[in-house]
Amino acid sequence: MRAQVHDLLRSWGMTTVFGNPGSNELPFLDRFPADFRYVLGLHEGAVLAMADGYAQATGRAALVNLHAAAGLGNAMGNLANAAQQQTPLVVTTGQQARGMVGLGAMLSEARMTEVARPHVKAAFEPLRARDVPRTLAEAHHLAALPPRGPVLVSLPLDDWAAEVDPHEVEHLGTRRVATGGGVGGGEVEMIAARLAVARSPVLVLGPEADAEPAFSCAVALAERARMPVWIAPSPPRCPFPTTHPHYRGVLPAAVAGVTGALAGHDLVLVVGAPVFRYHVDRPGPYLPPGATLVLVTADPGAAARAPMGDALVADPGAVLARLAEQVVAPADRPAVAPRPLPAAVAVEGPPFPAEAVFDVLAKALPADAVLVNESTSNTAAFWERVPIRRAGGLLFPAAGGLGFGLPAAVGAALADPDRPVVAVLGDGATQYGVQGLWTAARHDLPITFLVLRNGEYGGLRWFTGPLGVRDVPGLDLPGIDAVTIAAGYGVPGERVEALDQLAAALITPRDGPLLLEIPVASGVSFAG
């Protein structure tokens, strides 16, 4: 790993290291490269100030190597000065060996990342030894992004002996992270130029693009540039109409899945999403062979953290608008063929296939409806079959926990009483936010709550496969009667015995809420 880190530091022009070494730092300094310069200071406070002056004079981030918590403490006065001055510094501290920290060994500090606060923009200690290069890359980019400032990285001394998968570092040294502010400085024009010469570009959109005019500008850009459009993994919003012929679906939430889905494209333009928000651990190359990536996001943390691609920190909507004006597909770029529609499923329920329920919902749903989805075991089928046509058309829990869906539907209905709201909920998820039914009833909100009852935490049951576990308790949910529970809160409910009953309920005007409990077959269509 040491050689890989040295190569990264060279690529960033950080070959001058300011420090006062201790035992924890010796593995980093072992076989110090001949083309590097080590500037020794006789006290960590002086070391920090020298690096500060160097960074201010060069205009680039400087690297500081301090000794454990004590050395960091010695440097705190001048670290506070650097923070106030907004000086870009990568401040590394030598941590004791990982196995020694929990024992309270000499020169260990279990809370090292807290020592420097509040005088750093961020503080990291890699969760794994192999994460050291990517963590240093994140610190480097974050320190240089406005507002500039010091970033701390605590480095356990035994991490330097670890091996790192080449896939995890292959893009780190060539990444360029810029800030667009008002999208000036030619950054958008450079993206437009790359789109113009790409053989097969693809657009990936995230939640930051789910607002007008970004939503409409994304459509215009996709059409003018003849690009297929994917939605970034684990989406909490829908930033592109799923009925558009350029729409391809939601990217899988795994490294290997994303790479496979994007195979054949030479330029990946990601707007308004992290790169990428994975969920399932299926490692591999971050990009297909021959592909490059450009990220546009308003989140400097996401731009700094990405393991591949160039990044522009700017307003995604403004960038999409500019690109939609500037980009025109070359004459030889083929048109985007619509994706095949999903096949109908046989219905023999109850219990019904979730796909059949979503097909009924798709036919009966008003075009301007707001959908709230918290049926997590059916997310893939939901995205494949339920149309979302307008900005703000979908809400989904972003952090992966339960309890958002039902009360979020109440909030959406209160915000816009004229826009119909349909909440698609798992029977387990319903119990986390069930108190929201009382508020829906008190305010006579015309929300349709669809409780898909499969009698289990289906998403968790699916995960037992990828995680290699078995005989797990707590996954079954027998005996929950959502209709009776709803009645207790003042919300009328029905048990759906036929899908015609569901269709009729969805199209019948109402002055208040309604809960429909729909038995669905066990099984998972999880977008992993």
Secondary structure, DSSP 8 states (H G I E B T S, - for coil): -HHHHHHHHHHTT--EEEE---GGGHHHHTT--TT-EEEE-SSHHHHHHHHHHHHHHHSS-EEEEE-HHHHHHHHHHHHHHHHHHT--EEEEEEE--HHHHTTT-TT--TTHHHHTTTSSSEEE--SSGGGHHHHHHHHHHHHHSSS--EEEEEEEGGGGG----HHHHTTGGG--EEEEETT-TTHHHHHHHHHHH-SSEEEEE-GGG-STTHHHHHHHHHHHHT--EEE-SS-SS--S-TTSTTEEEE--SSHHHHHHHTTT-SEEEEESS-S----S-----SS-TT-EEEEEES-HHHHHH-SSSEEEEE-HHHHHHHHHHH----TTS----------------SSB-HHHHHHHHHHHS-TT-EEEEE-GGGHHHHHHHS---STT-EE--SSS-SS-HHHHHHHHHHH-TTS-EEEEEEHHHHHHSTTHHHHHHHTT--EEEEEEE-SB-HHHHHHHHHHT--S-SS-B-TT--HHHHHHHTT--EEE-SSHHHHHHHHHS--SS-EEEEEEB-S------
